């Protein structure tokens, strides 16, 4: 089997949080450190994608640190350029999701090993939803997609050729005609977006994070 590399995307400015939330303290470590650590546990190499002004800051949890771009897709491409050509599977993970466990990484990687071009974790939607117009939405037809997302490396490189933009890389794979599968995500795998999310994450850590 070829190698697995993890790209941790952490180049955001944290506009909704108020500061770059990936550098906030969570359980005695930075939010970003949790993602780097699990990447180190499950992969052969880790690339950290950071804001250009953080490029000279040491990141011992990463093999390589690169500057991100103006968009999320551009930042993923920067990270992908640092992944060795012989990598078989590339996992893209948001540095603002510190509670993703090794089991979740293993699930998405295994789905790619079994033949998918991309594997994304997702959880059911529990809120009642409506369109902005006021029309109701059948939440039974929807899932909330998370990271880590795993990809066949060659498929991910092809999907990013031409520098397309999307909110996640699985959408680019699908647009390129690739096979995307959904695996079970984790309700505890929250994304730190606002200050209250950090409080919830602290509570989950104290109780023990489910896979």
Secondary structure, DSSP 4 states (H G I P E B T S, - for coil): --EEEEEEEE----TTTSS-GGGSEETTEEHHHHHHHHHHHHSSEEEEEE-GGGTTS--TT-SEEEE--SSHHHHHHHHHHTS-TTEEEEEEEETT-TT--HHHHHHHHHHHHTT-SEEEEEEE--S-EE-TTS-EE-GGG-EEEEEEEEEEHHHHHHHHTT----SSHHHHHHHTT--EEEEE--TT-----SHHHHHHHHHHHHH----
